[in-house]
């Protein structure tokens, strides 16, 4: 199994309640039901306000590296990424467990 973690940081001056951000959150929230490779799917806003904290997180699992690649290539995932590219940066970690 592979865990895929993504931590998003909104760009300076971008608010969580902006329509483009809400659209990005909605796009990622819906992925859990749209991509068959996903064995687990969680995404949510960070609840702390520490200066080093990121703003939004995705935590999911897939069976193997091929499933991870299919998820990454899926059109719904690519569409969500395109939205987030407009207002955030992110870091990613993929690990086997």
N, C-alpha and C positions, 0 to 999 in steps of 0.2 A: 504494500500500500504506500501511496505517496500523499503527503500533506502539502498543500499549496496555500501559502500565507501571503497576503498582500496588504501592506499598510499604506494608506493614502494620506497625503498632506495637501490640504487646500492651498491654492496660491494666495499670496498676500492680498487682503481686501475682499476675498471671496467668502460669502456667507452660506451657511448650510441651507438657508431657506430660499436661495435664488432658484428660479425656475430651471435653469440648466443643471444645477446641482441635483435638484429633486428628480429631474429626468434621468440623470446618471445613476442615482440611487435606485430608482425604479427599475432601470435596465438590469442592474446587477441583482436586485432582489428577485427578479423573475427568472434568472438563470437556473436556479435550483430545480425548477420544474421543466426547463426546456432542453437541458443537455443530459442525455442518458448516461454519459460517462461519470457524472457526479454521484458519488456514493454518499457524501454528506455535503451540506452547504449551509454556511452561516455568513451573514454580513450585517454589520451594525456600526453605529456611530460610537466613537470613544466617549466614555462618560467622565473622564478626568480632564483637568485643565493644566496639567503640567507642561511647562514650556517645551520639553523635548518630545512630547507625545505627538503621535500622528492623529488624524481626525476620523478616519473610517477604515474598517478592516474587512477583509474577506478571508475566511478560513474554510477550506474544503478538502475533500479527499477523493482520490481516484485509485483505480486498481494498480496501474503500472505506468511506465513512461510513455507507452503508446497511447493510453487513455488520456494522459496529461496533454499530449500533443494534439489529440483530437479535440479536447476541450479548448485548448488555446486557439486552434484553427476554426472553431465553430463560428459561423456567421453572427450568432447572437452575442457571443463573447466579444468578437471583434467590433461589433456595433457599440457595445458598452464601453470598451476601451477608447474608441474614437470620441465618445462623449466626455469621458474623464480627462482625456488629453487636453481639452480646452480650458480646464480650470484647476488641475492638480498634478502633483508628481507622486511617485510611489517607489517603494522598495519591495522586493519579492524574495521569498525563501521557499524552496521546494526540497523536501527531505523524505526519505523512506523511513517507515516505522513498522 
